[in-house]
């Protein structure tokens, strides 16, 4: 019953603390705070997308990281935005050379796909492809090929589930093919390009004509490049010649055509396509020169001019590269400085907000701790009061039982003494003599060394008769138990009538200090100190 009541009190204390916490604002923060955190994470995700589109990659990476961590900390979130933010953050880390960092984020996200059925499969495909790129960068070719295959299987599973939807473009096999070619696995690249062609045939039945023409050009140009690399030059030339120029009409196709022509040693034609690539960029982005643009547009064009023997054009491009490098350095420094300034300001605001939140949380913790301490002290005082009250009541009942038992034992001894001697047995007569000796003014039982031999000498009888008399007349008691009863009664008398310490009373009563407490509790059901309080 006491346990149930104590549990109720603890529950009431917790309810009071939770109520107080709610009054201070935390009660609403569980739901409202979560929604606020989700809104903040979503805002960071959208900002990251905007910075990404404007090629401000450092700020975009910063925003994607905050969005990913914000979504991850929330109890519920938009699964696509959470996964996409993580993928984009990992990709930007990979793009700036942090392969291990990107791999850790991708691994964490992919681990969730096994536990979370709602995880978006489209993002899972992209994550597997990015993991393969990271592994390829770390020369883990077998692991990369395993993840490419897995990405393809997940994509096929996704297509099977969405049969009513249009078949998507074969990006995955095309990407795998390009990666395999980059590491020199020509056969593997050709195999995946054949897979890409088969999937594209399905798309061709329902896709739009302009995109079909573009992709036919991409596939044919890659096939020509792979045939050339595998030593089938004539077949490669035939495939390239069969590609109409109408299918080579955007920058990526220009690059693919130039790559094949460079591999085939047709440098002058390759230079033409690099010129087309450069002029296209000039017309679209205002010729803003970055190191990526130099590597993709000017350097290949310079190499094509040199290989074609067009030295004058090569020198002109070399001058352009030199000027572009200077321009790119200036632009890169300005851009980096601007992005770092934004990141720094954002970081400073976050730190200020964290400091403010920490201060508020600290104050709340202090108040809650104070309330808990007060409640705990009150509860302990209440428990102590209840315990003492219950203990006092119990000890009073025990004391009444002890007094009744001692009266009964005293009456039994008095009755034994009052019986005519001729009516008593030999054991009873001997027991009466023992009781007279115990009740004497010397209190011989207080001698801790009192033995059966000494007692027999005092009574002038055989020591075996003493133990037989006590056992027969006292329900099988031993001599030691018989003596301890007298000692306990004497100790109880001293406890109730004197202020001597318990250890002194133990020695005065004939007990060893080590055994007195246990013997007293076993006989009376309470400690000597409790007995003293109960009698007083």
C-alpha positions in Angstrom: 0.0 0.0 0.0 2.9 2.4 0.9 4.5 1.6 -2.5 1.3 2.5 -4.4 0.9 5.7 -2.4 4.5 6.7 -3.0 4.1 6.0 -6.8 1.1 8.3 -6.8 3.1 11.1 -5.2 5.9 10.7 -7.7 3.3 10.8 -10.6 1.8 13.9 -9.1 5.2 15.6 -8.8 6.0 14.8 -12.5 2.6 16.2 -13.5 3.3 19.4 -11.6 6.7 19.7 -13.2 5.3 19.1 -16.7 2.5 21.6 -16.0 5.1 24.2 -14.9 7.3 23.5 -17.9 4.2 24.0 -20.1 3.4 27.3 -18.4 7.0 28.5 -19.2 6.6 27.8 -22.8 8.0 24.3 -23.3 4.6 22.7 -23.4 3.9 24.4 -26.7 7.4 24.1 -28.0 7.2 20.4 -28.5 4.8 20.8 -31.4 5.3 24.5 -32.4 9.1 24.2 -32.1 9.1 21.2 -34.4 7.0 23.1 -36.9 9.3 26.1 -36.7 12.4 23.9 -37.1 10.8 22.3 -40.2 10.0 25.7 -41.7 13.5 26.9 -41.1 15.0 23.8 -42.7 12.6 24.2 -45.7 13.7 27.9 -46.1 17.3 26.9 -46.0 16.6 24.2 -48.6 14.9 26.7 -51.0 17.8 29.3 -50.4 20.3 26.5 -51.3 18.4 25.8 -54.5 18.5 29.5 -55.5 22.2 29.9 -54.7 22.9 26.7 -56.6 21.2 28.0 -59.7 23.3 31.2 -59.5 26.5 29.2 -59.2 27.2 30.4 -55.7 28.2 26.9 -54.6 29.8 27.7 -51.2 26.6 29.4 -49.9 24.5 26.7 -51.5 26.5 24.0 -49.7 26.1 25.9 -46.5 22.4 26.1 -46.9 22.0 22.5 -47.9 23.9 21.4 -44.9 21.7 23.4 -42.5 18.6 22.2 -44.3 19.7 18.5 -44.1 20.6 18.8 -40.4 17.3 20.7 -39.7 15.2 18.1 -41.4 17.1 15.3 -39.7 16.6 16.7 -36.2 12.8 17.1 -36.8 10.5 14.3 -35.7 8.7 14.4 -39.1 9.8 16.0 -42.4 9.2 16.1 -46.1 11.1 12.9 -47.2 12.0 14.2 -50.6 13.3 17.5 -49.4 15.3 15.9 -46.6 16.9 13.3 -48.9 17.4 15.8 -51.7 19.1 18.4 -49.4 21.4 15.6 -48.2 22.2 14.5 -51.7 22.9 18.1 -52.9 25.1 18.8 -49.9 27.1 15.6 -50.5 27.4 16.4 -54.2 28.8 19.9 -53.6 31.3 18.4 -51.1 32.3 15.9 -53.7 32.6 18.6 -56.3 35.1 20.6 -54.2 37.2 17.5 -53.5 35.9 16.4 -50.1 35.3 12.8 -51.2 35.3 11.3 -47.7 32.9 13.9 -46.4 30.5 13.3 -49.3 30.7 9.6 -48.8 29.8 9.8 -45.1 26.6 11.8 -45.9 25.6 9.5 -48.7 26.3 6.4 -46.5 24.1 7.8 -43.7 21.2 8.5 -46.2 21.5 5.1 -47.9 21.4 3.4 -44.5 17.9 5.0 -44.0 16.6 3.4 -47.2 16.6 0.0 -45.5 14.5 1.2 -42.5 12.3 3.8 -44.2 10.0 2.6 -47.0 8.9 6.2 -47.7 12.4 7.2 -48.7 12.2 8.6 -52.3 13.6 6.1 -54.8 14.6 8.7 -57.3 16.9 10.2 -54.7 18.2 6.8 -53.8 19.3 6.2 -57.4 21.1 9.5 -57.4 22.8 8.7 -54.0 23.9 5.3 -55.3 25.4 7.0 -58.4 27.2 9.6 -56.3 28.5 6.9 -53.9 29.9 5.1 -56.9 31.6 8.3 -58.1 33.2 8.7 -54.7 34.4 5.1 -54.6 35.8 5.5 -58.1 37.6 8.6 -56.9 39.1 6.5 -54.1 40.0 3.7 -56.6 37.4 1.3 -55.2 36.4 0.2 -58.7 34.6 -3.0 -57.7 32.5 -1.2 -55.1 31.7 1.5 -57.6 30.5 -1.1 -60.2 28.4 -2.8 -57.5 26.6 0.5 -56.7 26.1 1.3 -60.4 24.4 -2.0 -60.8 22.3 -1.4 -57.7 21.3 2.1 -58.9 20.2 0.6 -62.2 18.1 -2.1 -60.4 16.4 0.5 -58.2 15.6 2.6 -61.3 14.1 -0.4 -63.0 12.0 -1.2 -59.9 10.8 2.4 -59.9 9.8 2.1 -63.6 7.9 -1.1 -63.0 5.9 0.4 -60.1 5.0 3.4 -62.3 3.9 1.6 -65.5 1.2 4.1 -66.2 3.7 6.9 -66.3 6.0 7.7 -69.2 9.3 5.8 -69.4 12.1 8.1 -68.3 15.3 8.9 -70.2 18.1 6.3 -69.6 20.3 8.7 -67.6 21.7 5.9 -65.4 23.1 3.5 -68.0 24.5 6.5 -69.9 26.2 7.9 -66.8 27.6 4.4 -65.9 28.9 4.0 -69.5 30.7 7.4 -69.4 32.3 6.5 -66.0 33.5 3.2 -67.2 35.1 4.7 -70.3 36.8 7.3 -68.1 38.7 4.4 -66.3 39.5 2.6 -69.5 36.9 -0.2 -69.3 35.8 0.1 -73.0 33.9 -3.2 -73.0 32.0 -2.3 -69.9 31.2 1.1 -71.4 29.9 -0.5 -74.6 27.8 -2.9 -72.6 26.0 -0.1 -70.7 25.7 2.0 -73.9 23.8 -1.0 -75.5 21.6 -1.0 -72.4 21.0 2.7 -72.8 20.1 2.2 -76.5 17.5 -0.5 -75.6 15.9 1.7 -73.0 15.9 4.6 -75.3 13.9 2.6 -77.9 11.1 2.3 -75.3 11.2 6.0 -74.6 11.1 6.8 -78.3 7.6 5.3 -78.6 6.2 8.0 -76.3 8.8 10.8 -76.0 8.8 14.2 -77.8 10.5 14.4 -81.2 13.1 17.1 -80.4 14.4 15.3 -77.3 14.5 12.1 -79.3 16.6 13.6 -82.0 19.0 15.0 -79.3 19.4 11.7 -77.5 19.9 9.8 -80.7 22.8 12.0 -81.4 24.3 11.5 -77.9 24.0 7.7 -78.1 25.5 7.6 -81.6 28.4 9.9 -80.8 29.2 7.8 -77.7 29.1 4.6 -79.7 31.5 6.1 -82.2 33.9 7.1 -79.5 33.8 3.6 -77.9 34.3 1.9 -81.2 37.3 4.1 -82.0 38.8 3.4 -78.6 38.3 -0.4 -79.0 40.2 -0.4 -82.3 37.2 -0.4 -84.7 38.1 2.8 -86.5 36.1 2.1 -89.7 33.0 1.2 -87.9 33.3 4.2 -85.7 33.7 6.5 -88.7 30.6 5.0 -90.3 28.6 5.5 -87.1 29.8 9.1 -86.8 29.1 9.8 -90.5 25.5 8.5 -90.1 24.8 11.1 -87.4 23.0 14.1 -89.1 24.3 17.5 -88.1 20.8 18.4 -87.0 21.3 16.1 -84.0 24.4 17.9 -82.9 22.9 21.2 -81.8 23.8 21.8 -78.1 27.0 22.1 -76.1 27.2 18.5 -74.8 26.8 17.1 -78.3 29.5 19.5 -79.5 31.8 18.1 -76.9 31.0 14.5 -77.7 31.6 15.1 -81.4 34.9 16.8 -80.7 36.0 14.0 -78.4 35.4 11.4 -81.0 37.2 13.4 -83.7 40.2 14.0 -81.4 40.4 10.2 -80.7 40.2 9.6 -84.5 42.9 12.1 -85.2 40.6 14.4 -87.2 41.9 17.5 -85.3 40.7 20.1 -87.7 37.1 18.9 -87.6 37.4 18.6 -83.8 38.6 22.3 -83.6 35.4 23.2 -85.6 33.2 21.7 -82.9 35.2 23.3 -80.1 34.6 26.6 -81.8 30.9 25.9 -81.9 31.0 25.1 -78.2 32.8 28.3 -77.4 30.6 30.5 -79.5 27.5 28.9 -77.8 28.8 29.8 -74.4 29.7 33.3 -75.5 26.1 33.8 -76.7 24.4 32.4 -73.5 26.4 33.4 -70.4 28.2 36.6 -71.5 31.5 34.8 -71.6 32.0 35.0 -67.8 35.3 33.1 -67.6 35.9 30.6 -64.8 38.4 27.8 -64.4 35.8 25.3 -65.4 35.0 27.2 -68.6 38.8 27.4 -69.4 39.1 23.6 -68.9 36.0 22.8 -70.9 36.1 25.4 -73.7 39.6 26.9 -74.3 42.1 24.2 -73.4 40.5 21.5 -75.6 40.3 24.0 -78.5 43.9 24.9 -78.0 44.9 21.2 -78.1 42.9 20.7 -81.3 44.6 23.6 -83.0 48.0 22.3 -82.0 47.2 18.8 -83.2 45.8 20.2 -86.5 49.0 22.3 -87.1 47.1 25.5 -86.8 49.8 27.2 -84.8 48.6 30.8 -85.3 45.1 29.9 -84.0 46.7 27.9 -81.1 48.8 30.9 -80.1 45.7 33.2 -80.2 43.9 30.7 -78.0 46.9 30.5 -75.7 46.8 34.3 -75.2 43.1 34.0 -74.6 43.7 31.3 -71.9 46.4 33.5 -70.3 44.0 36.4 -70.1 41.1 34.2 -69.0 43.2 32.7 -66.2 43.8 36.3 -64.8 40.1 37.1 -65.2 39.1 33.8 -63.6 41.4 34.5 -60.6 39.9 37.9 -60.1 36.4 36.7 -60.5 37.1 33.6 -58.3 38.5 35.8 -55.5 35.6 38.2 -55.6 33.1 35.4 -55.7 34.8 33.5 -52.9 35.0 36.7 -50.8 31.3 37.5 -51.4 30.2 33.9 -50.6 32.4 33.7 -47.5 31.0 37.0 -46.3 27.4 35.7 -46.6 28.4 32.5 -44.9 30.1 34.4 -42.1 27.1 36.7 -41.5 24.8 33.7 -41.5 27.0 31.9 -39.1 27.2 34.9 -36.8 23.4 35.2 -36.7 23.2 31.5 -36.0 25.6 31.8 -33.1 23.7 34.8 -31.7 20.5 32.8 -31.9 22.1 29.8 -30.3 23.4 32.0 -27.5 20.0 33.5 -26.9 18.4 30.0 -26.9 21.1 28.7 -24.6 20.5 31.6 -22.1 16.7 31.1 -22.1 17.2 27.3 -21.8 19.7 27.8 -18.9 17.2 30.0 -17.1 14.5 27.5 -17.6 16.7 24.7 -16.4 17.6 26.6 -13.2 14.0 27.4 -12.4 12.9 23.8 -13.1 15.8 22.5 -11.0 14.8 24.8 -8.1 11.2 23.6 -8.4 12.3 20.0 -8.5 14.5 20.4 -5.5 11.6 22.1 -3.5 9.2 19.4 -4.6 11.8 16.7 -3.7 12.4 18.2 -0.3 8.7 18.4 0.4 8.2 14.9 -0.8 11.0 13.6 1.4 9.6 15.5 4.5 6.2 14.0 3.8 7.7 10.5 3.4 9.6 11.0 6.6 6.5 12.1 8.5 4.5 9.2 7.1 7.2 6.7 7.8 7.7 7.9 11.4 3.9 7.8 12.0 3.6 4.3 10.6 6.7 3.2 12.5 5.5 4.6 15.8 2.1 2.9 15.4 3.8 -0.4 14.6 6.2 -0.1 17.6 3.4 0.6 19.9 1.6 -2.6 18.8 4.9 -4.6 19.2 5.5 -3.1 22.7 2.0 -4.1 23.7 2.6 -7.6 22.4 6.0 -7.8 24.3 4.4 -6.7 27.5 1.6 -9.2 27.2 4.2 -12.0 26.4 6.3 -11.1 29.4 3.3 -11.0 31.7 2.3 -14.4 30.6 5.9 -15.7 31.1 6.0 -14.1 34.5 2.7 -15.6 35.5 3.9 -19.0 34.4 7.0 -18.7 36.6 4.9 -17.5 39.6 2.5 -20.3 39.1 5.4 -22.8 39.1 6.8 -21.3 42.3 3.3 -21.5 44.0 2.8 -25.2 43.3 3.5 -27.6 46.2 6.9 -29.2 45.8 5.5 -32.7 46.1 3.3 -32.2 43.0 6.3 -31.1 40.8 8.5 -33.3 38.7 12.2 -33.3 39.1 12.7 -31.1 36.1 10.1 -28.7 37.3 11.7 -28.5 40.7 15.1 -27.8 39.2 13.6 -25.2 36.8 12.1 -23.4 39.8 15.5 -23.3 41.5 17.0 -21.9 38.3 14.3 -19.2 38.1 14.9 -18.3 41.7 18.6 -17.9 41.0 17.9 -15.8 37.9 15.5 -13.5 39.8 18.0 -12.9 42.5 19.5 -9.4 43.1 22.8 -10.3 41.6 21.4 -10.7 38.1 23.9 -13.5 37.3 22.7 -13.7 33.7 24.4 -10.4 33.0 27.7 -12.2 33.1 28.5 -12.9 29.5 30.8 -15.7 30.5 28.1 -17.6 32.5 28.2 -21.2 31.3 26.3 -24.4 32.0 29.1 -25.7 34.2 29.1 -22.6 36.4 25.3 -22.7 36.7 25.4 -26.4 37.8 28.0 -25.6 40.4 25.8 -22.8 41.8 22.8 -25.2 42.0 24.9 -28.2 43.1 23.6 -30.5 40.4 24.7 -32.1 37.2 25.0 -29.8 34.2 23.1 -32.2 32.0 20.1 -32.0 34.4 20.0 -28.2 33.8 19.7 -28.4 30.1 17.1 -31.2 30.3 15.0 -29.3 32.8 15.0 -26.1 30.6 14.3 -28.1 27.4 11.5 -30.2 29.0 9.7 -27.4 30.8 10.3 -24.5 28.3 9.2 -26.1 25.0 12.7 -27.2 23.9 14.6 -24.0 24.7 18.4 -24.1 24.9 20.2 -22.8 27.9 21.6 -19.9 25.8 18.1 -18.9 24.6 16.8 -19.1 28.2 19.6 -16.8 29.5 19.1 -14.4 26.5 15.4 -13.9 27.5 16.5 -12.7 30.9 19.2 -10.5 29.4 16.8 -9.0 26.9 14.3 -8.2 29.6 17.0 -6.6 31.6 18.3 -4.6 28.5 14.7 -3.5 27.7 14.4 -2.3 31.4 17.6 -0.3 31.1 16.5 1.2 27.7 13.2 2.4 29.1 14.6 3.7 32.5 18.1 5.0 31.7 19.8 7.2 29.1 22.8 5.0 28.7 24.0 4.3 25.2 22.9 1.1 23.4 26.4 -0.3 23.4 26.8 0.2 27.2 23.4 -1.4 27.8 24.5 -4.4 25.7 27.5 -5.0 27.8 25.6 -4.4 31.1 23.1 -7.0 30.0 25.7 -9.7 29.2 25.6 -9.4 25.4 28.5 -8.9 22.9 28.0 -5.7 21.0 28.1 -7.4 17.7 25.2 -9.8 18.5 23.0 -7.5 20.7 21.3 -5.6 17.9 20.4 -8.6 15.9 19.2 -10.6 18.9 17.1 -7.7 20.1 15.4 -7.1 16.7 14.8 -10.9 16.2 13.1 -11.1 19.5 11.2 -7.7 19.8 10.7 -6.8 16.1 12.3 -3.4 16.5 15.7 -1.9 17.1 16.8 -0.9 20.7 16.6 2.8 19.8 13.0 2.3 18.5 12.1 0.4 21.7 13.5 3.3 23.8 11.4 5.8 21.8 8.3 3.7 22.0 8.5 3.2 25.8 9.2 6.9 26.4 
